[in-house]
Amino acid sequence: MRNLEDMSILVTGGGSGIGADCARRFCAQGARVTISGRRLEKLEAIKDELGERCRVVRGDVTVQADRKVMLAGAVEHGGKLDALVNNAANMYRQPVNGYTEDFLKEAFDTNVVSAMMLSSMAVALLEQTQGAIVFIGSTHTRRAFPGASPYATTKAALEGLTKVMAAELGPKQIRTGCILPGAVSTELNLRAGLFTAEQAKDRYDAVAGLHALGRIGTGTEVAEGVEYLICAEWVTGVALEVDGGIGLGASHF
């Protein structure tokens, strides 16, 4: 099993939440991490915290020119590319009888197409290092939450992508994996304008009991799973549930 020391890793959506905690963990273990995102002030705050091992590239993963800059920045910072963590995403909620085509297209462009394109562009670099591609999925594919079908469907697409990509890129010695986090307190719902901070806290408190371990998780715990998929040399095409047991659907009746 590899270790992260001297690896060059690109983390999209690295200015907050799970992406920021991935950057923290990876830098602490000696990796050179490039974080990207649209909110420069958030990115710069993480860089100030982590120091010279962290580099910032401002950009939007849905824009082709920005994706090129992200990859170039990671290679310039780390001298190569060992891993790509496709973390950038937004929450999309819409009732089944209220679907709108533009909304669904935006959901897939942001959460699926952008990750597919960035991964495709990274193949040649990752082949040189026998590296890894990690997607951030969701236990929304294990538990049904009414109203969240657009989001859940985009995350299910990433699971399918992970398997096919593993089969296709295996001969190049590139590994793929998908992390399925349970409830973790991030800015996802706030950024989407779905809840206030107080409402989001109440929802996390309410959902804690759905986890077999009785609590929501942390971004650091999810980052541990991402690290495993980056470093495990004989693991590919898997969907790893780092979810405190919410996906079990456990009942105490």
Secondary structure, DSSP 8 states (H G I E B T S, - for coil): ----TT-EEEEETTTSHHHHHHHHHHHHTT-EEEEEES-HHHHHHHHHHHGGGEEEEE--TTSHHHHHHHHHHHHHHHSS--EEEE---------GGG--HHHHHHHHIIIIIHHHHHHHHHHHHHHHHT-EEEEE--GGGTS--TT-HHHHHHHHHHHHHHHHHHHHHGGGT-EEEEEEE--B--SHHHHTTSS-HHHHHHHHHHHGGGSTTSS-B-HHHHHHHHHHHHH-TT--SEEEEESTTGGGT----
